[in-house]
Amino acid sequence: MQTKRLAEFLDVFADVAREGSFSGAARRRGITPSSVARQIDALEAHLDAALFLRSTRMLSLTDAGHALLIRARRVLDELDDAQQEIASMNGDIRGVLRVACFPTFGKRYVIPVISSLTLQHPALRVELDLTERLADPVAERLDAVIRIGELPDSGLIATRIATQRRLLCASPGYLARSAAPRTAKDLLEHRLLDKLHGADLLSWTAVLGHPAGHLGEGVIFRCDDFDALRLAALEGSGIAYLPDWVVGEDIRQARLVQLLPELSAAPDAQTGIHLLRSIAQPTATLRAFVEELKIFIGSPPCWSVEVST
């Protein structure tokens, strides 16, 4: 098997292992599942080893598959790094840029930047993984991951791109029906909106002293999507405690009213937004993306709301 074909088949193999199915890898690559299956069959024939255990319900790696995946990722990463390094020597913005971030953040702030970059640099391709999970740039062969909040200890290199502040807010319609809270304790008598998954991801504990709903107070809506929580607040469902990059513009346009602004002024209501990468020297493509993203967000960020103390 030619080296070029082997690298292509290893890339397909890594995608199948990541997605857990031929159909998932096919969607990711824009080809048919039968084409993916043929390439895996050819790779297994070349190696004279089964790489996947196949059944009608699931696909799992064999011992040989696990061993190959470790080496395949290393080989593919080396090839990507070499291509990006050569392109960087010429200052070229080209190749495939792979990024992961929260869905709402990606739709609002990353996609406009990607659209601008791909128009400026026709040889650039982008894969954007919109996910609530903490994506791993090393295991998933990503150029960068955008994370919001406290950073875990790791070998990843962080670049701060902005700051978020959580804001307590409700719609004018909701406040017309229920008196605005004057203290954090008053919130126990109100209808609250909370994140469905994650350990107190919205940090209600910083406001209430415990997670929302912990003592049976009125959490009437939970959802795993920031934009859905924003829409629920706009509809008057209750009081939300959301990042300013989600509701800042709504507050500035008076579609939502900020409540208890002194809470948002507290240090624990503010966290960083970072871009994480695994390689020490970013490529020209990644540098261009980071700079465009910083410019698009601005300083102070375009979503900022003045907070009174």
GITAGI-V754773 format. One record per residue. N is the residue number from 1. RES is the residue in one small letter. SS is DSSP state (alpha for helix, beta for strand, coil for the rest). Layout:
N:RES:SS
N:RES:SS
This chain:
1:m:coil
2:q:coil
3:t:alpha
4:k:alpha
5:r:alpha
6:l:alpha
7:a:alpha
8:e:alpha
9:f:alpha
10:l:alpha
11:d:alpha
12:v:alpha
13:f:alpha
14:a:alpha
15:d:alpha
16:v:alpha
17:a:alpha
18:r:alpha
19:e:alpha
20:g:coil
21:s:coil
22:f:alpha
23:s:alpha
24:g:alpha
25:a:alpha
26:a:alpha
27:r:alpha
28:r:alpha
29:r:alpha
30:g:coil
31:i:coil
32:t:coil
33:p:alpha
34:s:alpha
35:s:alpha
36:v:alpha
37:a:alpha
38:r:alpha
39:q:alpha
40:i:alpha
41:d:alpha
42:a:alpha
43:l:alpha
44:e:alpha
45:a:alpha
46:h:alpha
47:l:alpha
48:d:coil
49:a:coil
50:a:coil
51:l:coil
52:f:beta
53:l:beta
54:r:beta
55:s:coil
56:t:coil
57:r:coil
58:m:coil
59:l:beta
60:s:beta
61:l:beta
62:t:coil
63:d:alpha
64:a:alpha
65:g:alpha
66:h:alpha
67:a:alpha
68:l:alpha
69:l:alpha
70:i:alpha
71:r:alpha
72:a:alpha
73:r:alpha
74:r:alpha
75:v:alpha
76:l:alpha
77:d:alpha
78:e:alpha
79:l:alpha
80:d:alpha
81:d:alpha
82:a:alpha
83:q:alpha
84:q:alpha
85:e:alpha
86:i:alpha
87:a:alpha
88:s:alpha
89:m:alpha
90:n:coil
91:g:coil
92:d:coil
93:i:coil
94:r:coil
95:g:beta
96:v:beta
97:l:beta
98:r:beta
99:v:beta
100:a:beta
101:c:beta
102:f:coil
103:p:alpha
104:t:alpha
105:f:alpha
106:g:alpha
107:k:alpha
108:r:alpha
109:y:alpha
110:v:alpha
111:i:alpha
112:p:alpha
113:v:alpha
114:i:alpha
115:s:alpha
116:s:alpha
117:l:alpha
118:t:alpha
119:l:alpha
120:q:alpha
121:h:coil
122:p:coil
123:a:coil
124:l:beta
125:r:beta
126:v:beta
127:e:beta
128:l:beta
129:d:beta
130:l:beta
131:t:coil
132:e:coil
133:r:coil
134:l:coil
135:a:coil
136:d:coil
137:p:coil
138:v:coil
139:a:coil
140:e:coil
141:r:coil
142:l:coil
143:d:coil
144:a:beta
145:v:beta
146:i:beta
147:r:beta
148:i:beta
149:g:coil
150:e:coil
151:l:coil
152:p:coil
153:d:coil
154:s:coil
155:g:coil
156:l:coil
157:i:beta
158:a:beta
159:t:beta
160:r:beta
161:i:beta
162:a:beta
163:t:beta
164:q:beta
165:r:beta
166:r:beta
167:l:beta
168:l:beta
169:c:beta
170:a:beta
171:s:coil
172:p:alpha
173:g:alpha
174:y:alpha
175:l:alpha
176:a:alpha
177:r:alpha
178:s:coil
179:a:coil
180:a:coil
181:p:coil
182:r:coil
183:t:coil
184:a:alpha
185:k:alpha
186:d:alpha
187:l:alpha
188:l:alpha
189:e:alpha
190:h:coil
191:r:coil
192:l:beta
193:l:beta
194:d:beta
195:k:beta
196:l:coil
197:h:coil
198:g:coil
199:a:coil
200:d:coil
201:l:coil
202:l:coil
203:s:coil
204:w:alpha
205:t:alpha
206:a:alpha
207:v:alpha
208:l:alpha
209:g:coil
210:h:coil
211:p:coil
212:a:coil
213:g:coil
214:h:coil
215:l:coil
216:g:coil
217:e:coil
218:g:coil
219:v:beta
220:i:beta
221:f:beta
222:r:beta
223:c:beta
224:d:coil
225:d:coil
226:f:alpha
227:d:alpha
228:a:alpha
229:l:alpha
230:r:alpha
231:l:alpha
232:a:alpha
233:a:alpha
234:l:alpha
235:e:coil
236:g:coil
237:s:coil
238:g:coil
239:i:beta
240:a:beta
241:y:beta
242:l:beta
243:p:beta
244:d:alpha
245:w:alpha
246:v:alpha
247:v:alpha
248:g:alpha
249:e:alpha
250:d:alpha
251:i:alpha
252:r:alpha
253:q:coil
254:a:coil
255:r:coil
256:l:coil
257:v:beta
258:q:beta
259:l:beta
260:l:coil
261:p:alpha
262:e:alpha
263:l:alpha
264:s:alpha
265:a:coil
266:a:coil
267:p:alpha
268:d:alpha
269:a:alpha
270:q:beta
271:t:beta
272:g:beta
273:i:beta
274:h:beta
275:l:beta
276:l:beta
277:r:beta
278:s:coil
279:i:coil
280:a:coil
281:q:coil
282:p:coil
283:t:coil
284:a:alpha
285:t:alpha
286:l:alpha
287:r:alpha
288:a:alpha
289:f:alpha
290:v:alpha
291:e:alpha
292:e:alpha
293:l:alpha
294:k:alpha
295:i:alpha
296:f:alpha
297:i:alpha
298:g:coil
299:s:coil
300:p:coil
301:p:coil
302:c:coil
303:w:coil
304:s:coil
305:v:coil
306:e:coil
307:v:coil
308:s:coil
309:t:coil
